[in-house]
């Protein structure tokens, strides 16, 4: 099964505090989403927001995570008692949802982060005429002061092992550097999460990045547990150099 189904740390969880930063002047969107280095097939942009509402890759549709795009009851079911939910959340920063209110507050939070320009959260669906099933979620959290973005994702267990995590990461890395004009992309995983390590190392290497090391006490889980994290990064120059050598 593909590693990052259980997390690069999906920080758009709605359970941790987020320091709000002033939204900068919107970055240049003059770069074409269909330029040779783009890693997605199509994006839909709203002119009054920083982030695309839809990103389509070869096999995946990333659709803005908001109340308009997913039913509250459906998302609560997925996040509370879906198949193998305890395995899915073992290494992520959130625990299975206990109430419908918790799910609502989570979606409210990611909507606010989107509107404030602090991050983009997406539902992941397959590009298929046969189903629009939600297979997981993805996030890109942004620290504008540092011009850095942090990736995160989780996938439902039936969709592990299909390479969806890497495909999702490639699209969001492209978005970060080509559209949002960021300087660095970061991602991390729990040191014991071998599957995430293999998946992250694969797409980090493909885009010219590197493993930076282990950050001691680098993350606090929802239950208060403090854990180390293995940290990786890609700079914009590394990304462009890797794209040129493909």
BABASE-889130 format. One line per 3 residues: number of its first residue (from 1); their letters; for each residue x negated, y, z of N, C-alpha, C. Coordinates in Angstrom, 3 decimals. Layout:
NUM = a = X Y Z X Y Z X Y Z  ...
***
This chain:
1 = xxx = -0.835 -1.192 0.000 0.000 0.000 0.000 -0.871 1.244 0.000  -0.340 2.284 -0.625 -1.111 3.504 -0.776 -1.278 4.174 0.575  -2.437 4.716 0.806 -2.793 5.130 2.149 -1.979 6.273 2.696
4 = xxx = -1.843 7.318 1.935 -1.337 8.532 2.546 0.154 8.501 2.741  0.762 7.360 2.503 2.167 7.267 2.837 2.355 7.518 4.315  1.329 7.334 5.116 1.485 7.518 6.534 0.845 8.763 7.016
7 = xxx = 0.045 9.346 6.280 -0.239 10.740 6.468 -1.631 11.113 6.119  -1.825 12.037 5.272 -2.664 13.138 5.541 -1.732 13.892 6.482  -2.094 14.671 7.372 -1.196 15.175 8.411 -0.147 16.097 7.805
10 = xxx = 1.103 15.663 7.815 2.175 16.490 7.257 2.560 17.524 8.293  1.986 18.710 8.181 2.130 19.715 9.215 3.468 20.431 9.129  4.146 20.332 8.001 5.459 20.949 7.926 6.482 20.088 8.623
13 = xxx = 6.235 19.726 9.840 7.072 18.776 10.554 8.167 19.433 11.359  8.045 20.723 11.575 9.047 21.410 12.370 8.863 21.198 13.859  7.807 20.505 14.255 7.631 20.188 15.674 6.454 20.914 16.302
16 = xxx = 5.634 21.552 15.511 4.483 22.244 16.078 4.619 23.721 15.824  4.000 24.502 16.705 4.098 25.947 16.549 3.283 26.399 15.356  3.747 27.439 14.687 3.063 27.980 13.530 2.819 29.453 13.770
19 = xxx = 1.582 29.873 13.649 1.264 31.281 13.792 1.627 31.998 12.510  2.551 32.935 12.586 2.985 33.661 11.411 1.922 34.689 11.020  1.646 34.754 9.743 0.705 35.721 9.228 1.402 36.591 8.205
22 = xxx = 0.961 37.841 8.048 1.574 38.690 7.044 1.439 38.059 5.668  2.493 38.097 4.884 2.450 37.564 3.533 1.712 38.557 2.651  0.690 38.124 1.947 -0.066 39.041 1.123 0.696 39.412 -0.132
25 = xxx = 0.131 40.349 -0.885 0.696 40.618 -2.203 0.675 39.318 -2.978  1.738 39.044 -3.697 1.855 37.766 -4.397 0.652 37.535 -5.295  0.096 36.314 -5.291 -1.051 36.025 -6.138 -0.653 36.059 -7.600
28 = xxx = -1.655 36.135 -8.451 -1.378 36.197 -9.878 -0.771 34.898 -10.361  0.332 35.013 -11.102 0.937 33.851 -11.740 0.733 33.909 -13.254  -0.311 34.638 -13.662 -0.540 34.781 -15.081 -1.163 33.534 -15.687
31 = xxx = -1.740 32.685 -14.853 -2.281 31.437 -15.374 -1.140 30.535 -15.805  -1.258 29.947 -16.953 -0.177 29.095 -17.452 -0.154 27.780 -16.712  1.057 27.321 -16.368 1.175 26.012 -15.726 0.881 24.887 -16.699
34 = xxx = 0.703 25.216 -17.977 0.397 24.196 -18.977 -1.021 24.345 -19.503  -1.889 25.000 -18.723 -3.282 25.138 -19.113 -3.948 23.777 -19.085  -5.090 23.597 -19.793 -5.710 22.279 -19.884 -6.035 21.658 -18.540
37 = xxx = -6.307 22.488 -17.506 -6.695 21.923 -16.214 -5.509 21.642 -15.310  -4.286 21.966 -15.747 -3.124 21.735 -14.896 -2.887 20.251 -14.700  -2.407 19.877 -13.497 -2.235 18.468 -13.162 -0.771 18.117 -13.001
40 = xxx = 0.118 18.932 -13.543 1.523 18.620 -13.505 2.117 18.873 -14.871  3.254 18.252 -15.160 3.884 18.370 -16.461 4.706 19.645 -16.582  5.348 20.037 -15.487 6.260 21.172 -15.551 6.502 21.704 -14.146
43 = xxx = 6.623 23.027 -14.030 7.031 23.620 -12.767 8.136 24.623 -13.020  9.045 24.757 -12.065 10.106 25.763 -12.107 9.808 26.803 -11.046  9.676 28.062 -11.471 9.365 29.142 -10.545 10.570 30.043 -10.350
46 = xxx = 10.813 30.443 -9.103 11.695 31.558 -8.813 10.831 32.816 -8.762  11.261 33.879 -9.428 10.419 35.066 -9.527 10.239 35.771 -8.185  11.125 35.514 -7.229 11.034 36.224 -5.951 10.418 35.376 -4.849
49 = xxx = 9.814 34.242 -5.186 9.151 33.408 -4.185 7.744 33.068 -4.648  6.906 32.679 -3.709 5.526 32.315 -4.027 5.414 30.923 -4.630  6.375 30.048 -4.332 6.214 28.628 -4.624 7.210 28.149 -5.678
52 = xxx = 6.811 27.175 -6.494 7.762 26.590 -7.440 8.805 25.754 -6.714  10.047 25.845 -7.178 11.115 25.073 -6.558 11.093 23.613 -6.991  10.503 23.332 -8.147 10.388 21.963 -8.669 9.046 21.802 -9.353
55 = xxx = 8.417 20.651 -9.107 7.174 20.289 -9.785 7.361 18.873 -10.321  7.135 18.699 -11.599 7.291 17.370 -12.193 5.940 16.855 -12.660  5.599 15.631 -12.239 4.407 14.946 -12.700 4.850 13.794 -13.608
58 = xxx = 3.923 12.920 -13.960 4.289 11.806 -14.833 5.384 10.942 -14.227  5.298 10.694 -12.912 6.247 9.757 -12.291 7.079 10.362 -11.179  6.754 11.577 -10.747 7.383 12.125 -9.553 8.018 13.484 -9.821
61 = xxx = 9.074 13.748 -9.089 9.684 15.068 -9.030 9.562 15.570 -7.606  8.859 16.676 -7.430 8.775 17.342 -6.133 9.780 18.486 -6.149  10.749 18.398 -5.267 11.869 19.340 -5.231 11.903 20.019 -3.872
64 = xxx = 12.090 21.334 -3.864 12.064 22.073 -2.610 12.917 21.382 -1.542  12.342 21.206 -0.360 13.065 20.635 0.780 13.871 21.742 1.446  15.180 21.686 1.271 16.069 22.695 1.843 17.470 22.100 1.931
67 = xxx = 18.341 22.787 2.623 19.690 22.273 2.820 20.445 22.114 1.501  20.130 22.933 0.505 20.830 22.852 -0.775 20.470 21.588 -1.553  19.289 21.016 -1.252 18.803 19.891 -2.057 18.897 18.531 -1.380
70 = xxx = 19.284 18.506 -0.108 19.433 17.216 0.571 20.521 17.333 1.625  21.355 16.309 1.708 22.393 16.294 2.715 21.810 16.055 4.097  22.368 16.737 5.087 21.848 16.616 6.447 21.947 15.183 6.949
73 = xxx = 23.069 14.537 6.706 23.243 13.155 7.173 22.256 12.209 6.489  22.024 12.414 5.199 21.098 11.553 4.468 19.678 11.693 5.011  19.244 12.931 5.230 17.875 13.120 5.688 17.705 12.653 7.130
76 = xxx = 18.742 12.822 7.917 18.696 12.311 9.288 18.549 10.792 9.285  19.304 10.117 8.436 19.202 8.655 8.365 17.789 8.235 7.993  17.197 8.897 7.004 15.861 8.542 6.559 14.825 8.780 7.662
79 = xxx = 14.970 9.893 8.383 13.968 10.280 9.376 14.199 9.684 10.763  15.326 8.975 10.935 15.620 8.436 12.268 15.550 6.914 12.326  16.216 6.240 11.406 16.259 4.774 11.513 16.080 4.089 10.172
82 = xxx = 15.334 4.702 9.280 15.024 4.077 8.002 14.155 2.843 8.230  14.078 2.000 7.228 13.263 0.790 7.322 11.837 1.133 7.743  11.348 0.460 8.763 9.961 0.589 9.234 9.607 2.022 9.607
85 = xxx = 10.555 2.773 10.160 10.285 4.172 10.491 9.150 4.307 11.516  9.021 3.323 12.408 7.933 3.403 13.384 6.565 3.264 12.711  6.482 2.418 11.678 5.236 2.312 10.920 4.973 3.576 10.130
88 = xxx = 6.008 4.136 9.537 5.872 5.339 8.725 5.339 6.497 9.552  5.791 6.606 10.789 5.415 7.752 11.630 4.252 7.468 12.571  3.619 6.304 12.430 2.556 5.934 13.369 1.426 6.955 13.403
91 = xxx = 1.045 7.470 12.244 -0.103 8.370 12.183 0.259 9.785 11.751  1.513 10.137 11.746 1.890 11.499 11.390 2.178 12.304 12.651  2.412 13.603 12.475 2.526 14.484 13.626 3.930 14.561 14.188
94 = xxx = 4.891 13.841 13.579 6.265 13.870 14.084 6.729 12.454 14.425  7.698 12.378 15.295 8.286 11.106 15.706 9.646 10.944 15.036  10.174 9.724 14.983 11.509 9.552 14.401 12.521 10.492 15.046
97 = xxx = 13.351 11.091 14.231 14.330 12.047 14.742 15.348 11.341 15.639  15.684 11.968 16.744 16.599 11.362 17.709 18.021 11.879 17.585  18.195 13.061 17.003 19.538 13.625 16.867 19.672 14.323 15.523
100 = xxx = 20.912 14.489 15.091 21.201 15.225 13.868 20.741 16.677 13.995  20.858 17.222 15.191 20.419 18.604 15.429 18.925 18.756 15.180  18.139 17.760 15.560 16.704 17.812 15.330 16.399 17.892 13.843
103 = xxx = 17.121 17.111 13.045 16.923 17.153 11.600 17.300 18.512 11.033  18.409 19.059 11.492 18.819 20.387 11.025 17.766 21.433 11.366  17.256 21.389 12.580 16.250 22.372 12.991 14.970 22.224 12.177
106 = xxx = 14.632 20.981 11.835 13.461 20.748 10.993 13.642 21.402 9.626  14.776 21.160 8.985 15.001 21.755 7.665 15.073 23.272 7.770  15.696 23.785 8.842 15.708 25.232 9.064 14.288 25.790 9.130
109 = xxx = 13.400 25.056 9.815 12.025 25.517 9.983 11.281 25.567 8.657  11.396 24.511 7.848 10.659 24.525 6.584 11.251 25.546 5.610  12.538 25.813 5.717 13.112 26.888 4.907 12.506 28.237 5.317
112 = xxx = 12.360 28.469 6.621 11.765 29.722 7.093 10.314 29.845 6.658  9.554 28.745 6.737 8.167 28.774 6.300 8.070 29.116 4.816  8.979 28.561 4.022 9.021 28.847 2.584 9.302 30.330 2.365
115 = xxx = 10.329 30.824 3.002 10.740 32.222 2.806 9.687 33.211 3.285  8.936 32.819 4.344 7.894 33.690 4.878 6.574 33.570 4.116  6.497 32.601 3.203 5.264 32.407 2.454 4.193 31.648 3.195
118 = xxx = 4.575 30.957 4.273 3.600 30.222 5.085 3.371 28.785 4.618  4.255 28.274 3.770 4.081 26.906 3.317 5.242 26.445 2.473  4.985 25.392 1.705 5.999 24.804 0.834 6.179 23.344 1.196
121 = xxx = 7.427 22.937 1.435 7.753 21.540 1.713 8.647 21.008 0.599  8.383 19.780 0.194 9.079 19.195 -0.942 9.606 17.802 -0.622  10.787 17.505 -1.148 11.256 16.138 -1.250 10.526 15.488 -2.416
124 = xxx = 10.228 14.209 -2.290 9.614 13.468 -3.386 10.649 12.482 -3.926  10.922 12.579 -5.221 11.836 11.653 -5.900 11.127 11.071 -7.122  11.502 9.863 -7.550 10.922 9.333 -8.783 11.539 10.019 -9.996
127 = xxx = 10.743 10.173 -11.042 11.280 10.651 -12.313 11.869 9.431 -13.012  13.172 9.277 -12.887 13.828 8.080 -13.408 15.286 8.387 -13.710  15.800 7.898 -14.840 17.222 8.079 -15.120 18.110 7.174 -14.274
130 = xxx = 17.500 6.229 -13.558 18.265 5.219 -12.832 18.492 5.568 -11.366  17.681 6.484 -10.794 17.818 6.789 -9.375 17.290 8.179 -9.060  17.887 8.809 -8.073 17.334 10.049 -7.543 17.006 9.877 -6.066
133 = xxx = 16.693 8.639 -5.691 16.386 8.295 -4.307 15.227 9.126 -3.781  15.321 9.548 -2.537 14.212 10.219 -1.872 13.191 9.171 -1.446  11.961 9.334 -1.874 10.930 8.361 -1.515 10.028 8.874 -0.400
136 = xxx = 10.112 10.173 -0.077 9.289 10.734 0.991 9.296 12.245 0.923  8.297 12.856 1.511 8.202 14.313 1.527 6.733 14.719 1.475  6.503 15.956 1.028 5.151 16.479 0.892 5.128 17.928 1.341
139 = xxx = 3.971 18.376 1.778 3.861 19.752 2.225 2.523 20.369 1.880  2.544 21.688 1.720 1.335 22.479 1.553 1.451 23.665 2.503  0.707 23.621 3.605 0.692 24.711 4.577 -0.449 25.657 4.235
142 = xxx = -0.213 26.957 4.374 -1.184 27.930 3.903 -1.622 28.881 5.012  -2.914 29.070 5.111 -3.514 30.089 5.965 -4.057 31.160 5.021  -3.297 32.219 4.838 -3.685 33.245 3.870 -4.940 33.990 4.299
145 = xxx = -5.154 34.137 5.598 -6.357 34.822 6.060 -7.613 34.088 5.611  -7.546 32.768 5.619 -8.690 31.943 5.209 -8.611 31.544 3.741  -7.508 31.868 3.071 -7.267 31.461 1.680 -7.394 29.944 1.559
148 = xxx = -6.796 29.249 2.517 -6.909 27.792 2.599 -5.535 27.151 2.664  -5.406 25.997 2.031 -4.176 25.222 2.088 -4.427 23.853 2.666  -3.463 23.346 3.433 -3.566 22.019 4.041 -2.482 21.111 3.475
151 = xxx = -2.886 19.955 2.984 -1.965 18.989 2.403 -1.397 18.064 3.464  -0.185 17.577 3.224 0.403 16.557 4.078 1.482 15.805 3.320  1.716 14.575 3.720 2.764 13.788 3.073 3.133 12.588 3.927
154 = xxx = 4.299 12.028 3.651 4.665 10.697 4.151 5.599 10.070 3.120  5.549 8.744 3.022 6.392 7.999 2.098 7.124 6.892 2.838  8.339 6.624 2.425 9.092 5.506 2.986 8.410 4.190 2.598
157 = xxx = 8.485 3.203 3.450 7.688 1.991 3.269 7.918 1.278 1.937  9.153 1.196 1.413 9.308 0.501 0.131 8.522 1.131 -1.008  8.020 2.351 -0.816 7.322 3.046 -1.887 5.820 3.143 -1.641
160 = xxx = 5.324 2.417 -0.637 3.896 2.358 -0.419 3.241 1.547 -1.548  1.981 1.835 -1.808 1.211 1.015 -2.733 1.440 1.314 -4.195  2.076 2.442 -4.523 2.357 2.771 -5.926 1.509 3.933 -6.440
163 = xxx = 0.643 4.460 -5.601 -0.188 5.577 -6.011 0.518 6.915 -5.990  1.690 6.968 -5.346 2.453 8.216 -5.312 1.727 9.312 -4.527  1.032 8.925 -3.478 0.371 9.928 -2.656 -0.686 10.691 -3.446
166 = xxx = -1.494 9.982 -4.198 -2.517 10.635 -4.997 -1.930 11.505 -6.089  -0.855 11.050 -6.701 -0.205 11.839 -7.758 0.380 13.124 -7.184  0.996 13.011 -6.015 1.517 14.192 -5.324 0.399 15.145 -4.949
169 = xxx = -0.717 14.600 -4.440 -1.839 15.442 -4.037 -2.416 16.188 -5.231  -2.566 15.513 -6.347 -3.113 16.142 -7.545 -2.272 17.332 -7.976  -0.945 17.179 -7.930 -0.060 18.284 -8.317 -0.194 19.473 -7.382
172 = xxx = -0.260 19.217 -6.068 -0.326 20.313 -5.108 -1.708 20.962 -5.078  -2.742 20.193 -5.324 -4.084 20.768 -5.433 -4.139 21.714 -6.632  -3.570 21.277 -7.740 -3.508 22.130 -8.924 -2.725 23.406 -8.648
175 = xxx = -1.595 23.268 -7.968 -0.792 24.436 -7.606 -1.599 25.408 -6.747  -2.301 24.880 -5.770 -3.043 25.724 -4.833 -4.113 26.549 -5.531  -4.849 25.927 -6.441 -5.959 26.627 -7.071 -5.534 27.431 -8.307
178 = xxx = -4.616 26.909 -9.081 -4.268 27.548 -10.342 -3.185 28.612 -10.205  -2.285 28.439 -9.251 -1.174 29.377 -9.120 -1.275 30.255 -7.880  -1.686 29.660 -6.756 -1.709 30.408 -5.495 -3.049 31.084 -5.221
181 = xxx = -4.044 30.798 -6.060 -5.334 31.483 -5.985 -6.024 31.260 -4.642  -5.901 30.056 -4.091 -6.574 29.720 -2.841 -8.030 29.342 -3.104  -8.822 29.389 -2.061 -10.243 29.060 -2.178 -10.566 27.634 -1.743
184 = xxx = -9.770 27.093 -0.820 -10.081 25.786 -0.241 -8.787 24.994 -0.026  -8.864 23.696 -0.274 -7.800 22.759 0.114 -8.371 21.813 1.153  -7.593 21.558 2.215 -8.025 20.685 3.298 -7.021 19.546 3.485
187 = xxx = -7.510 18.459 4.021 -6.642 17.342 4.376 -7.338 16.544 5.466  -6.567 15.880 6.311 -7.157 15.106 7.391 -6.342 13.848 7.647  -6.947 12.920 8.382 -6.236 11.707 8.789 -6.795 11.227 10.122
190 = xxx = -6.015 10.419 10.808 -6.479 9.790 12.045 -7.623 8.837 11.699  -8.707 8.831 12.467 -9.850 7.975 12.140 -9.518 6.490 12.051  -8.467 6.037 12.726 -8.090 4.623 12.674 -7.222 4.283 11.477
193 = xxx = -6.804 5.287 10.719 -5.886 5.043 9.605 -6.694 4.734 8.339  -7.084 3.468 8.215 -7.955 3.060 7.116 -7.297 3.236 5.754  -6.008 2.999 5.683 -5.318 3.110 4.394 -5.283 4.557 3.917
196 = xxx = -5.006 5.475 4.838 -5.048 6.887 4.471 -6.461 7.292 4.065  -7.440 6.780 4.766 -8.824 7.120 4.437 -9.138 6.746 2.993  -8.753 5.531 2.581 -9.069 5.097 1.223 -8.373 5.965 0.182
199 = xxx = -7.097 6.289 0.414 -6.359 7.093 -0.555 -6.907 8.518 -0.626  -7.169 9.109 0.535 -7.666 10.485 0.558 -9.036 10.566 -0.094  -9.914 9.636 0.244 -11.246 9.667 -0.343 -11.184 9.561 -1.864
202 = xxx = -10.212 8.807 -2.365 -10.098 8.630 -3.815 -9.748 9.938 -4.505  -8.728 10.655 -3.991 -8.373 11.878 -4.719 -9.276 13.052 -4.360  -9.855 13.052 -3.170 -10.826 14.098 -2.849 -12.037 13.984 -3.773
205 = xxx = -12.536 12.780 -3.950 -13.678 12.571 -4.844 -13.327 12.929 -6.284  -12.120 12.567 -6.728 -11.710 12.843 -8.104 -11.687 14.331 -8.405  -11.439 15.145 -7.377 -11.355 16.590 -7.577 -12.597 17.325 -7.072
208 = xxx = -13.678 16.585 -6.826 -14.958 17.209 -6.530 -15.208 17.554 -5.074  -14.310 17.145 -4.177 -14.443 17.504 -2.770 -15.319 16.560 -1.983  -15.228 16.677 -0.654 -16.100 15.876 0.193 -15.472 15.676 1.563
211 = xxx = -15.991 14.696 2.291 -15.643 14.497 3.699 -16.548 15.400 4.528  -15.943 16.214 5.370 -16.710 17.167 6.171 -17.158 16.594 7.503  -16.440 15.577 8.019 -16.801 14.990 9.292 -15.574 14.752 10.152
214 = xxx = -15.802 14.445 11.416 -14.726 14.195 12.369 -14.628 15.382 13.321  -13.435 15.921 13.426 -13.190 17.022 14.348 -12.651 16.452 15.652  -13.396 16.570 16.726 -12.999 16.017 18.016 -11.815 16.805 18.587
217 = xxx = -10.832 16.061 19.093 -9.619 16.675 19.639 -9.007 17.660 18.637  -8.971 17.217 17.394 -8.570 18.116 16.329 -7.076 18.257 16.117  -6.262 17.418 16.768 -4.825 17.453 16.502 -4.054 17.040 17.746
220 = xxx = -2.937 17.721 17.962 -2.031 17.370 19.057 -0.750 16.817 18.460  -0.401 15.584 18.824 0.834 14.980 18.344 2.032 15.543 19.096  3.222 15.213 18.579 4.458 15.718 19.166 4.601 15.339 20.629
223 = xxx = 4.100 14.154 20.992 4.235 13.705 22.380 3.141 14.250 23.296  2.289 15.115 22.761 1.216 15.705 23.549 -0.116 14.989 23.467  -0.154 13.846 22.799 -1.401 13.113 22.645 -2.380 13.913 21.785
226 = xxx = -3.622 14.000 22.249 -4.671 14.699 21.518 -5.576 13.660 20.850  -5.818 13.827 19.548 -6.600 12.826 18.810 -7.663 13.513 17.959  -8.689 12.746 17.623 -9.679 13.191 16.648 -9.071 13.095 15.250
229 = xxx = -9.636 13.849 14.300 -9.213 13.730 12.910 -10.439 13.735 12.006  -10.371 12.933 10.947 -11.373 12.983 9.887 -10.939 14.064 8.901  -11.851 14.951 8.573 -11.505 16.151 7.801 -12.213 16.152 6.445
232 = xxx = -11.467 16.570 5.402 -11.976 16.643 4.041 -11.603 18.000 3.446  -12.348 18.415 2.426 -12.021 19.676 1.776 -12.482 19.680 0.327  -11.837 20.558 -0.456 -12.213 20.822 -1.841 -12.237 22.334 -2.012
235 = xxx = -13.296 22.865 -2.580 -13.317 24.285 -2.906 -12.833 24.481 -4.340  -12.457 25.702 -4.655 -11.985 25.995 -6.007 -13.087 25.742 -7.033  -14.329 26.091 -6.702 -15.434 25.850 -7.632 -15.635 24.358 -7.860
238 = xxx = -15.547 23.572 -6.780 -15.689 22.118 -6.924 -14.578 21.545 -7.797  -13.364 22.044 -7.590 -12.215 21.597 -8.377 -12.420 21.885 -9.860  -12.855 23.085 -10.174 -13.044 23.459 -11.576 -14.174 22.670 -12.209
241 = xxx = -15.257 22.465 -11.465 -16.369 21.694 -12.004 -15.959 20.260 -12.296  -15.162 19.659 -11.382 -14.690 18.291 -11.606 -13.779 18.220 -12.824  -12.924 19.233 -13.011 -12.014 19.249 -14.151 -12.781 19.348 -15.470
244 = xxx = -13.871 20.104 -15.450 -14.651 20.283 -16.678 -15.388 19.022 -17.071  -15.681 18.153 -16.106 -16.449 16.944 -16.399 -15.572 15.755 -16.717  -14.249 15.917 -16.667 -13.353 14.791 -16.945 -13.411 14.421 -18.428
***
